[in-house]
Amino acid sequence: MLSAGAVTAYAIDLWAGSVCLMDAEMCGVAPTADIRVLLQLFHHANGRSYGGFPDVAAFWADGTISLRELKLHRKDRLGDKQHRAADVLRNLIGSNLDLRLISWGHDFVT
C-alpha cells in the first residue's frame, strides 16, 4: 500500500494482549500517532480486547484507513472475532474505512 501512496502502513501481529507492529520490511517499529490512536479506540470499543483486529493497516492523506485481514486460502476462515472487529471498526471509522479480506496461497498438486 505504501507503493500506492499510503502515508504509513503496518503489518500487525497480536498475541496474549500484546501488539507488534512491523514495517514493509517486517522489522519491528514503534507506533506513530495514527495507528496508536486507532488501536486504543478499537481496544476500548472492543471490550478491552485487540481480538480480531486486521493484519495490515494503512493510512492515506485523504483520511482513508485501509485494513486487510489475511487468510490462507482453504485453510483459514474468518471467525466471530473478525466479524465483531469489522462491526467495531465500521462504527469507529465510518465512511473512511476500506476493509477487505485477502485470501492468499493456493493448493499444491502432488
C-alpha positions, 0 to 999 in steps of 0.5 A: 500500500505504501507503493500506492501512496499510503502515508504509513502502513503496518503489518500487525501481529497480536498475541496474549494482549500484546501488539507488534507492529512491523514495517514493509520490511517486517522489522519491528517499529514503534507506533506513530500517532495514527495507528496508536490512536486507532488501536486504543479506540478499537481496544476500548470499543472492543471490550478491552480486547485487540481480538480480531483486529486486521493484519495490515493497516494503512493510512492515506492523506485523504483520511482513508484507513485501509485494513486487510485481514489475511487468510490462507486460502482453504485453510483459514476462515474468518471467525466471530472475532473478525466479524465483531472487529469489522462491526467495531471498526465500521462504527469507529471509522465510518465512511473512511474505512476500506476493509477487505479480506485477502485470501492468499496461497493456493493448493499444491498438486502432488 
